[in-house]
Amino acid sequence: MIRFSEKDPYAPIQYSYEVSRILYRGKSKFQDIMVFENPFFGKVLVLDGVVQITERDEFFYHEMLVHVVMNALPNPRKVIVIGGGDGGTVREVLRHKSVEKVYFIEIDEEVINVSKKFFPKVASGMRDKRVEIKCMDGAEFVKGRQGDIDAVIVDSTDIVGFAKSLFTKKFFRAIKKCLTEDGMFVTLSESLHFHREIVAEVQETMKAVFPIVDLYTAPLATYAGNWWSFSVGSKKLDPRVIRRKHKLSTKYYCNGIHASAFLPNEMYQRLLSNKLGW
């Protein structure tokens, strides 16, 4: 039996998957790409040795990355999605009828091509006429934009290598400038179980730029640490408040999950003061 062992740069443990068959293996200008089939998870996308999505559970991540912010906004029309070459984030954004334009910025065109071929349901939104795809560095795309974007969603790989440019004060300042007054920004920020210091660092970096910064979490079986976090930045609106009741047919996200996903204030303060105890 063939097995794939993940090479996560931050995890203190190693995840292993049974491989029914390898469907694709290649190398782009930026990273190694592989797609394999697993008896339980179905098709699995791997970048630089780290699992990005699986057919069985990708909805947990994509729904939580997108719908929390989208439903906290009064009327999101223009959205920037940075990263997420598999297309799952774009798919979920487009389910909101208010959306008129999505700028899909993915640095690695090969990830897009592989995802279209092997994950067509995940990548389905890429064909939508509201989507403009640009294969470039997301940090370069937002540079100089002024106040016309309602939401910026970063769906990057782990905070290493070329993804580091998406977690700097310089990048966050550019994001703030491109947002409308009601605009919001959300990014993945690793696991509370394994990466507590990274989570806190992202929060503190964002606090130096955004007036309102918060943190919510979701259970993700195939991401290291399983208790995944998402960091939100806003100019004036509280992301905990649901301004448009969720009416979409989703598998995990709902109004109740939105309300319960954010860390209680006491725990949030303990995270920032390094007093969580783990």
N, C-alpha and C positions, 0 to 999 in steps of 0.2 A: 504494500500500500504506500502510495506517494503522500507525503505530508509537506505543507508549507509552514515554516516558522517565521513569524513576523519579526522584523528588526526595528522596533519602535525606539527612537532616539532617547526617550525619556522614561519608558516603563521599566520598573524593577523586576518585572516578570516577562515571560515570553509566551505569546499566544500561538497555538498550533492548530492548523486546519487540515482535515483530510481533503485530498485533491482527487476528484473523480477524473478530471482531464484538464489539461492546459489548453485554453482556447486562443491565447495570444501572448506573445512575449516580444518586446521590442524596446528601443531606446530612442527617446527624442533628444532635442538639443538641451533639455533641462533635466530629464529624469528617466529612470527605468520604469517601464510600464508592463504590467502583466494582468491578464484576466484568466481566472480558472473557475471551475465548477466544484461546488461542495454539496454533499448530499442533503444537508440541512439548510444552508443559507442560499443555495442556488449560485448564480454567477457572482463573482467577487472581483472588484477592481482594486489593484495594488499599485501604489506609486512608491518607488525607492524602498521597497520592502515593507511598506506599511499599508494595511487595509484601509481603503477610503470609503467604499460602500459595498453593501451586499444587497441582492435583490429582495431578500426576506425582510430586512429591518431598516432600509434606508429612510423610510418614512418618519421614523422617530426623529432623526437628525434634521431632515429637510423641513418637516412641519414646524418643529420648534425654532429653528433658525429664522424662519420667515414669518409665521403667523402672529407671534407675540408682538413684534414691532408693527406689522401691517395693521393689526387690529387696535393697536394703541394710537394710531394716527387717525385723524378725522377724515381725510380724503386723499390717500396716496395716489398720485398720478404718474410721477416720474421716479424710476428706481434704477440705481446702479448695483449690479451684482458683480463682485470681484472674486475671481476664482470659481470653484465649483464647475470644472470642465465637464463633469458628468451630466449637468443640466438639471439636476433635481431641484435646486434652489430657484432657478428660472421658472421651472414648471409650476412650483407652488406660488410664486409671485403673480404669475399670469392668471391664477384662479380668482384673483380679486378684480372684480369688474371695473373698478375705478381706474385701474392701471392703463395708461395710454402709451407709455414708452418704457422699455427696459434696455439699458446699456449693459451688455454682457461682456465683461472684460476678463479674458482668460489668457495668461501668458503662453500657455502650451497648447498649440493648435492640435497636436497629435492626441491629446487627452480627449478633446472634443470629437475627433474623428473615430477614435476607438469606442467612445461611449455611444455615439450614434449607431455604430454597428452592433455592439454587444448588449447595450442597455437602452433599446429604443423607447421603452415606456418612460424611463427616467429622463431621457433626452428629448422627449416629445415637444417641449415648449420651444426648442430652438428654431422650429419651422414657423413660428408665429410671426406675423408681419409687424408686430409691435416690438420685436426684438432686433437690436442692432449688435452684431458680434464684432468685437475688436480683439485681436490677438496681440496683446501688449501688456506691459507692466501696469497694474492697477494704480500704483502710486503716481505714475506719469500721467495717467488719464485724468485723475481728479485735480491735478495741479492747474491752478488758474481758473477753475470753474467758479461761478459766482451765484449762489443762492437760488438755484432753480430745481434742486433735487429734493424729493420728499423722504426718500430712504436710501441709505447705502448699506448693503449687506455683504460682508466679507466671508467667503467660504473657502478659506485657504487650507493648505496642508499644514502640518505641524510648524511651530514657530522656529524654523531652522532654515538655513540656506537662503534662497531668493525670496522666501515668504517673510523674512525678517523686516523687509521694507514696509510691510503692512501693519507693523506694530510699534511705530515710532511716533514721537511727539510731532515731528514734521508732517507725517502722513495724517495724523489725527487733526492737525490744524487745517490741512487742505480739505479734509472731509467736512469739518465744521463750516468752512467758507462756502462750500458748494451746496450745503443744505438750506432749505427754506427755514423760516423762523419756527415752524412747527416740526421741522425735520428730525429724523432719528437715524442713528448708526448702530449696527450690531455686528459683532464678530465672535467667532469661536474663541475660547480662551482656556482650552485644555481641561484636565480633570481635577476635581477637588480631592480625590483620593490620592493620586500620584503626583500632581503638579501644583500643589497649594501655593508655593512661592511664585510660580509663573502666573497663576490666576491673580494673586495679589499685585504683582508687578504690572500686569496689564491694566488692572483697575486704577492703580496709582498714576500710571502714565496718562490714562484717559482723563482722570480728575484734574490734571494740570491743564486740560484743554476745554472740556465740556462742563457747563454748570451743573448738569444732572448726570450722574453715572450710577449704574445699578448692575446687578448680577442675577441671572436665573440659571436653572440647571435642568437636566433631563437624563433619564436612564438610557444608556447606549451599550448594548452587550458587546459590540465588536470594536469599541474604542477603548484604548488602554485606560484603566481606572474605572470605567463604566459609568461614573457619575460625572457627566460632561457639563461644562459651564459655558455660558454665553454672556458677553459683556456688552452693555448698552450705553450709548452716549446720546444726550438730548440737549437742545438749546433751552427749552422751557417746559416741555410736556413730560409728565410722569409716565414712564413706560408700564407701570403696574396697573394703570387705569385703562380699562377696555372702553374705547370710544365707538367702536362698531361691533355689535354682537356678532359672534362667529356663526355663520349659517352654512358654510361649506361642509361637504361630506369628507371628514378627515378620520384617520384611523386612531390617532393618539391625541392630538391637540384639541382642546375645547375650552370654553370660558372658564370652567373650573380649574383646568390644568394651568391656564394663564395665571389665575389668581394664586395658585399654590406653588408655582415654579420658582418664584423669587425667594431668595434667602430671607428668613426672618431677620429683622434689624439687629437683634442681639448677636446672632451668629455672624451676620455681615460685619459688624464692628470687630468681632473677635478675629475674623479673617484678616482684616486690615491691620490689626494690632499684633498679629502673629501669636494669637492666644487660642487657636483652635485645639491644640493639644495633640496634633499628629503631624 
